[in-house]
Amino acid sequence: MALSSSASSASISTSYYKPILGFIKPNLQHTNFINYGFNCNYRSLVINCSSSSDSNHSMAFSLNENGSSRGPVKWQRVLLKVSGEALAGDGEQNIDPKVTMAIAREVADVTRLGIEVAIVVGGGNIFRGASWAGSSGLDRSSADYIGMLATVMNAIYLQATMESIGIPTRVQTAFRMSEVAEPYIRRRAVRHLEKGRVVIFAAGTGNPFFTTDTAAALRCAEINAEVVLKATNVDGVYDEDPRVNPNARLLDSLTYQQVTSRDLSVMDMTAITLCQENNIPVVVFNLGKPGNIAKAIKGESVGTLIGGACVSAAART
């Protein structure tokens, strides 16, 4: 049996592991597990079991600070995409404090399980570059840069909300704004996640003509997250527009090819192609339903799964 962790910390008190690693002597304190073939920290643990007669099998567990297991989880590192429109809530203000607090509390619940959470925020609640391009002589590049600044505003607000309830959070921007946020550095972002911090990526990709959906797919691939969780204002992906056809069916799952061939308005083609090329599943779910964020992050069945191993009968029709 081999034990490994999703984080890089190698020295820790073995008292955290007594419920699982009972074969380690209790009086060994601050043991360097690398000497024993282990690489562990207290937040998450992967147990790989193999024998000469079967193939490797693995199971991921989350541990609390006392070392007790909280059960298996589907993903260890996730990328949550939150649109600017979702942050606006009922639309009375550009940002609804009730929405940001709901996001913060649900993210807090899953980070306590040891799941690493990164977030990409949109800026459409404040300024949408594509909508303003061409208006009053505003060119597309300038409009997109203004939209990127809007995402930074949302990110700082969400960071402040999360830290108000005790979630350590870092904002990283695609271009330098060192007085208010860190620059995006992949290794630093990964290290923040390994330390249990939430990382919010702002300013999209830093380039005009690319959406924040594409930024989400790109950052997900860069930090080796296992899934893109796209929080929207609908329950998932339908076979038809439910606003036009009240009998439209909610699809449990889809392949990447079905999304592109049916021209479904899930993500832009650049984003969905990037997910397909890197085998990144996408979960589309309703942000407005309490508990959905936590369910999606934990890997529970919610919304529509794009990619992944299983395709439902509804999606195949």
N, C-alpha and C positions, 0 to 999 in steps of 0.2 A: 504494500500500500504506500503510495506517495502522496504527500500533502503539499499544496502550494497555495499562494494567495494572490489576489489581484493587485496588491500593493507591494511596494518594494522594501518595506521595513522588515528587518531580519532579526532584531534583538528586542525581546519582550518578556515580561514575567510569565512563566508557564502557569501561574495560578489562574490566568484567564482561560486556560484550555483544559482544565481538569475534567469538565463534563464530556469532552470529546477525546482528548489526548490523555486518557487515564493511565496509559502505560509509561508516561514520562514521570520521573520521580518528583513528588510534590515539593521536596526541599530544594530543587534546582531553581534558582532565581536568576532572571535576566539571562537565560541561556541563549546563545547564538544558535538558532535553529539550522543555519546553513551547515554547521558541523554535523548535524544529524540528518541532513538531506531535506530539511524543511525551510520554507520561506513564507512566513506568516505575519499577519498583523491581526488586531482584534476585531476588525470590521467585517471581513469576509474570508471564506475558506472554501477551497475547491479540493475535493477528495477524489483522486484518480485511483481506481482499483483495476488490477490486471493480474492475470495468471497465464501460465503457459498454454492453457486450453481455450482461452477466450480472448476477445479483443478488449481494448481499454474502455472503461466506462467512467464517467465523471458525474458528480453531483455538486451543485453550489449551495452553500449554506450562508446565512447571515448570522452574525453573533452580536449579542449586546456586550456591554463593557464587563459583565460578569462572566462572559464566556459561554452563556447558554445559547443553544441554537434556536433561531426563530423560524426554522423550516426552510425548504428549498424555494428559490426564486428563479424566475425565467431568465432575467437579464441582470448583469452586474454593472453595466455602464450604459446609460441611455442619453439620447439627445431629444429634448422637448422643444418643439417649434410652436411658439405662441404668436398669433397674428396681432397686429396693432388693433384691428377691429374688435377682436375678442377682449382686449384690455379696456376698450371704451365702455363695455357693459351696456347700460340702457341708453347711452348716447348723450346724456345730459352734460358730461364733461369729456375731455379728451381721454382721460384715464379714470376708471372707476376704482376707488380704493377698496371696495368690497371684492372686486374681481382679483386684484393683486393680492389681497390678504388670503382669499380662498386658495389661490395658486400657492402662496407661500406655505400655508398650513399643510396642504397635501404633499408638497415637496418635502416638508419637514418630516412628515410621517415616514416616507420611504427612505430618506437619508439616514434615519435612525436604524433602519434595517441593514445599512451598509451598502445600499445601492448608490452608485455614483451618478450624479445628475448634472448635465450641461443643458443650457437653454439658449436658443436663438430667438430674438424678438423681432417682430416687424415694426413698421412705423406708420401704417396706413391710417391710424386714428388721428395722426397729426398732419402728415403730408405724404401723399402718394405721388412719386415722381412721374410715373407713366401717365397719370391723369392730368398733370400740369404741363407736360411737355408740349410745346407749341403755343401755349397760352401766353399772351402778353410778351411774345418774343423770347420766352424761356426755352432754351434748347434742352434736349433730353439728358445730356450729361450733367448739366447744372441742376436740373430737376431731380435727378437720381442722387446727386450728392446731398441735396437738401433732405431728401428722404432718408439717407443714411444718418444724418444728424438727428432726425426724428427718432430713429431706433435707439440712439444713444440716450436720449431723454427717457424713453421707456425703460431702458436697461437700468439706469441710475435709480429711477423710481422703484422698480421691482427689487433692486438690490437693497434699498433702504427699507422696504417693507419686510423683506426676508430677515435682515439683520435685526429688525425691531423685535422679532420673536426668537432670536438666538441662532439663526442659521448663518454660519460664516460664508460669505459670498464675495466673489471677485467679478468685476466687469473687465472684459478685454475687447478692445476695439480694433477694427481692421486697419485703421490709420491712427497715427499718434495723436492722443489727447491726454498727455501725461499728467495734467493737473487734476483730471477727474477719473481716469481709468488707466489700466495697464494696456500696453500694446499687445496685440495677439502674438504670442510665442507658443508654438505647439507644445514643446516640452514643459514649459511652465504651466500651461493649462492642464496637462496630464498630471503633473505633480500636485496641483491644487486638488484635482479630483481624488487622487490617491490619499490625500490628507483629509478627505471628507468634506471639502468645500464645494459649494455650488459655483459653477462658472457660467456667467452670462456673456454670450458673444454678441457684440453690437456692431453697427456700421456695415452689415451685410458681408460681402466679400471684399469691400473696399474699392470695387470697380463699378462704373455705371453699366446699365443694360443687363445686370444680373439681379434676380429676385432674392428675397430672403429665404425662399424655399430652396433655391440653389445653394445659398450660404449654409443652410441647415444640412443638406446632403454632403457638402464639401467638408464642413467641420466634423460631421459624424465620421466620415472616412478618415480624416486626419488624426482624430483622437482615438480611433479604434473603438468607437461606441458600437453597440450591437443592433440598434434600431433607431429610426426616426419616428417620434410620436408627434403627429400633427394635430394640434388642438384647434378645432373649428367651431362654428356655430350650428352645425348639423350633426346628426347621429353617426354619419359615416358616408359611404359612397353608395348612391342609388343607381339603378339601371336606367332611370329617366329622371328628369327634373321633378322633384316632388311638389314644387310650387305650381307646376303646370299639370302634372298627372298625380292626383291624390292616391292612385293605386300603385305608384312606383315602389319597387322592392328595394329594401336595404340589403346590400350584398355583404356576406360574411367575409369573403376573401376574393382576391383577384390576383392574376399574374401581372407582371410588368407589361407583357405584350398586350393583354386585354385593355389595360389603361391607355396605351398609346393607340391601339387600333380603333378603339371606340371613342377616342378623343375625349376622355372623361376629364372634367375640370377638377382634378385632385391636386396636382402640382404642375408646374410648367415642364415642358419636355426636357429641358436641360437637367432639371433636378431629378426627374424620374429616371432618365437615362443614366445619370451618375449613380443613383441607387442601384440600378440594375447591373451596371458594370462592376460594382463593388459588392454585389449580393447583400445589400442592406435592406431589410424589410421596413415597410412603412405602415404605421397604424394611424388611421384617421378616426377621430372620435370627437364627441361633443364636450366642449369645455364647460358648458353651462350646467351640466348635471353634476351635483355634488358627489364626490367620490370617484369620478371618472379619471381624473389625473392619476390618483394613486393606483387605481385598477390598471390603467394603461402602463404605468411605470413598473408595476409588479409583474406584468405579463399576463394578467387575467384577460378573459375574453371580453372585449369591448370594441364597438365600432367595426371598422373594416380593416382587414389585414391585406396588405399588398406585398407580394413576394412571399418568402417563407416556404415551408415544406408542404402545407396543406391548402387545397383549393376546394371550396364548398361546391355542392351541386348547384346552388343558385348562381355562383360565379361562372360555372362552366356552361350554363345555358345561354 
